[in-house]
């Protein structure tokens, strides 16, 4: 299939949607999950429910017993991802070299909760922090092998990039106004000309290849480690079919030096895809530079420093 053009209408700055998400997110707790499960899947009603150790924003995730998780979208903008994951994760999982989530049940709105939701099998592992990884270069090549397999899966009837993927897999120009506004807003903290050069180079490096499957959010929190090695990839809410450049952002958030070089070499990426990947990393760093969570703001600053250093070397 061929991906359809994506309109330049980003949803990331939709304040109304954010207020709705905040309200819904505050109502999602273990009690709600117990009520939903008891109402729709009574065979699991007696199982204990508790939040997972590391949750997310787009979805709230809870343990259900010892072997399952419940995942609930935190707002309307993420609700379409449920049916997508239910449809495509079994297909993808059978064709990938690492574990990914397996849907066990498809929940419907109920108990005062307005969106569909999912039950998945639990995958054992811990999020990929540097201190949990035995050898970062091995980790990088393992991740590249997973992504190469994903990018090679048949795309027939796969979901083209769009709102369900937060426009991952679509053209970077979708986020051009937001990125340039962020550059201007932080001009006292950034080398504006250099940052603008990186962004413009990413925009100019347009995608000309056939659409492929992409994950859409390859971040340390979505990569699970066991015994020091990459063991599983989770959270396919932003997945779809389109440009795979968005899957390279991990190169600047977690990898560095030899591990970054190994990742790029193992993926076999051309210069244009790497440039677009830098663009995705730059956009996300700029819009989270003032995040109220200190760790997120520090992470954004780190990514910006890595991008600027790489740009300096390339020149």
C-alpha positions in Angstrom: 0.0 0.0 0.0 1.1 3.6 -0.3 0.9 6.0 2.6 -1.5 9.0 2.1 -0.2 12.5 2.4 -0.5 13.9 5.9 -2.1 17.3 6.3 -0.1 20.0 8.1 -2.4 20.0 11.1 -0.6 18.9 14.3 -2.6 18.0 17.3 0.1 18.4 19.9 -0.8 21.9 20.8 -4.6 21.4 21.0 -5.4 22.8 24.4 -9.0 21.6 24.5 -7.8 18.1 23.8 -5.2 18.4 26.6 -7.8 19.6 29.1 -10.0 16.7 28.2 -7.0 14.3 28.6 -6.1 15.8 32.0 -9.7 15.3 33.3 -9.9 11.7 32.0 -6.4 10.8 33.2 -7.2 12.0 36.8 -10.2 9.6 36.9 -8.2 6.5 35.9 -7.2 4.5 39.0 -7.2 1.0 40.2 -10.8 1.2 41.4 -11.9 2.1 37.8 -10.0 -0.8 36.4 -11.5 -3.2 38.9 -15.0 -2.0 37.9 -14.3 -2.3 34.2 -12.9 -5.8 34.5 -15.7 -7.0 36.8 -18.3 -5.7 34.4 -16.8 -6.9 31.2 -14.5 -9.8 32.0 -15.9 -11.3 35.2 -13.6 -14.3 35.0 -10.8 -12.0 36.1 -12.8 -10.0 38.6 -11.0 -11.5 41.7 -7.5 -10.7 40.4 -5.7 -7.9 42.2 -5.1 -4.6 40.3 -2.2 -2.2 40.9 -0.4 0.4 38.9 2.7 -0.6 37.0 6.0 0.7 38.3 6.7 2.9 35.3 3.6 4.3 33.6 3.1 6.6 30.7 1.1 9.7 29.7 -0.9 8.6 26.6 -2.1 5.5 28.4 -2.4 4.4 32.0 -1.3 0.8 32.7 -2.1 -1.5 35.6 -1.1 -5.0 36.6 -4.0 -7.5 36.5 -3.0 -10.4 38.6 0.6 -11.6 37.9 0.3 -12.3 34.2 -1.7 -9.5 32.6 -1.8 -5.7 32.2 -4.7 -3.4 31.6 -4.0 -0.4 29.4 -6.4 2.6 29.2 -6.1 5.6 26.9 -5.8 8.8 29.0 -7.8 10.9 26.4 -9.7 10.8 23.2 -6.7 11.5 21.0 -5.2 8.1 22.0 -8.4 6.0 21.9 -8.0 5.1 18.2 -4.8 3.3 19.1 -6.7 0.6 20.9 -8.3 -1.0 17.8 -5.1 -0.6 15.9 -3.0 -2.5 18.4 -5.7 -5.1 18.8 -5.7 -5.6 15.0 -2.0 -5.4 14.2 0.1 -6.6 17.2 -0.6 -10.3 16.8 0.4 -9.9 13.1 3.5 -8.0 13.9 4.5 -10.2 16.9 4.6 -13.3 14.8 7.2 -11.7 12.5 9.5 -9.9 14.9 12.6 -11.3 16.7 11.7 -9.9 20.2 8.6 -10.0 22.4 6.0 -7.3 21.9 2.6 -7.0 23.7 0.0 -9.7 23.0 -3.7 -8.5 23.2 -5.8 -10.8 25.3 -9.1 -8.9 25.5 -10.7 -5.8 24.0 -12.6 -3.7 26.5 -15.4 -1.2 25.7 -16.4 2.0 27.4 -18.1 1.5 30.7 -18.1 2.3 34.4 -18.0 6.0 33.6 -14.9 5.6 31.4 -15.6 6.8 27.8 -13.0 4.9 25.7 -12.1 1.4 24.5 -9.2 -0.3 26.4 -7.1 -3.4 26.3 -5.9 -6.4 28.4 -2.4 -7.6 27.4 -0.1 -10.4 28.6 2.5 -9.2 31.0 6.1 -9.0 29.6 8.8 -9.4 32.2 11.7 -6.9 32.1 12.8 -3.5 33.2 13.0 -0.3 31.3 16.2 0.3 29.4 18.3 2.6 31.6 22.1 2.7 31.0 22.9 1.0 34.3 20.8 -2.0 33.4 22.4 -2.6 30.0 25.5 -4.7 30.0 26.9 -3.5 26.7 25.4 -0.5 25.0 26.8 -1.2 21.6 25.3 -4.8 21.7 22.0 -3.3 22.8 22.2 -0.8 19.9 22.7 -3.5 17.3 20.0 -5.7 18.8 17.6 -2.8 18.6 18.6 -2.1 15.0 18.0 -5.8 14.2 14.5 -5.5 15.7 13.7 -2.3 13.7 15.1 -3.8 10.5 12.7 -6.7 10.9 9.8 -4.4 11.7 10.6 -2.2 8.7 10.6 -5.3 6.6 7.1 -6.6 7.5 4.5 -6.6 4.8 2.6 -3.3 4.9 -0.6 -4.4 3.0 -3.6 -2.6 4.6 -1.4 -1.2 7.4 -2.5 2.1 8.9 -0.9 5.1 7.1 0.6 7.8 9.4 -2.1 10.1 10.8 -3.6 11.3 14.1 -3.5 7.8 15.5 0.3 7.9 15.2 0.7 11.5 16.4 1.8 12.1 12.8 4.9 9.9 13.3 5.8 8.4 10.0 4.4 11.4 8.2 6.3 14.5 7.0 8.2 16.6 9.5 6.6 19.7 8.0 3.6 18.9 10.1 5.5 20.2 13.1 7.3 23.0 11.3 5.3 25.9 12.9 5.5 24.4 16.4 9.3 23.8 16.0 10.1 27.3 14.7 8.0 28.8 17.5 9.9 26.8 20.1 13.2 27.9 18.6 12.1 31.5 18.8 10.8 31.1 22.3 14.2 29.7 23.5 16.5 32.0 21.4 18.2 33.2 24.6 19.2 29.6 25.4 20.0 28.2 22.0 22.4 28.9 19.1 19.4 29.8 16.9 21.2 29.7 13.5 22.7 26.2 14.2 19.4 24.8 15.5 17.5 26.2 12.6 20.1 24.7 10.2 19.5 21.2 11.7 15.8 21.6 11.4 15.9 22.9 7.8 18.2 20.1 6.8 15.7 17.6 8.2 12.8 19.3 6.3 14.8 19.2 3.1 15.7 15.5 3.4 12.2 14.3 2.2 11.2 10.7 2.3 11.2 9.1 -1.2 11.1 5.4 -0.3 8.2 3.0 0.0 6.2 3.1 3.2 7.3 0.7 5.9 6.1 -0.3 9.4 7.4 2.0 12.1 7.1 1.8 15.9 6.8 5.6 16.4 8.0 5.9 20.0 11.3 4.0 20.3 12.2 5.4 23.8 14.0 3.9 26.7 10.7 3.5 28.6 9.4 1.3 25.8 12.4 -1.0 25.6 12.6 -3.8 28.2 15.9 -5.3 29.4 16.4 -8.8 30.9 19.9 -9.9 32.1 21.5 -6.8 30.6 20.1 -7.4 27.0 17.2 -6.0 25.0 14.3 -8.4 25.5 11.1 -6.7 24.4 9.6 -3.7 22.8 6.3 -2.3 24.1 3.8 0.5 23.5 3.0 0.4 19.8 0.3 3.1 20.2 2.1 5.4 17.7 2.9 2.6 15.2 1.9 2.7 11.5 3.1 2.6 8.0 5.2 5.4 6.5 8.6 7.0 7.0 10.8 5.1 9.5 13.0 8.1 10.4 11.0 8.7 13.7 12.4 5.3 14.9 15.9 6.7 15.1 15.4 9.3 17.9 16.8 6.8 20.4 20.2 7.5 18.8 20.3 10.8 20.6 18.3 10.1 23.8 20.0 6.9 25.0 22.8 6.0 22.6 26.1 7.9 22.1 29.5 7.5 20.5 30.2 4.0 19.4 26.7 2.7 20.2 25.1 5.4 18.1 27.5 4.6 15.2 26.7 0.9 15.6 23.0 1.6 15.6 23.2 3.6 12.4 25.4 1.1 10.6 23.3 -1.9 11.6 20.1 -0.1 10.4 21.9 0.8 7.1 20.3 4.3 7.0 21.1 6.8 4.3 22.0 10.4 5.2 18.5 11.7 4.4 16.8 9.4 6.9 19.4 10.2 9.5 18.8 13.9 9.0 15.0 13.4 9.4 15.7 11.4 12.5 17.6 14.4 13.9 14.6 16.5 13.0 12.3 14.3 15.0 14.7 14.4 18.0 15.1 18.2 17.8 11.3 18.8 17.6 10.6 16.7 20.7 13.5 18.2 22.7 12.5 21.8 21.9 8.9 21.3 23.0 9.9 19.6 26.2 12.7 21.9 27.2 10.5 23.7 29.7 8.8 20.6 31.0 7.8 21.0 34.6 9.3 17.6 35.4 13.1 18.3 36.0 14.2 14.9 34.5 12.3 15.5 31.3 13.6 19.0 30.9 17.2 17.7 31.6 16.6 15.0 29.0 15.6 17.5 26.5 18.7 19.6 27.1 20.8 16.5 26.8 19.3 15.7 23.4 19.9 19.3 22.2 23.5 19.1 23.3 24.0 15.8 21.5 22.5 17.1 18.3 24.6 20.3 18.4 27.7 18.3 19.0 27.0 15.9 16.1 26.3 18.9 13.9 29.6 20.5 14.8 31.5 17.3 14.0 29.7 16.9 10.7 30.6 20.3 9.6 
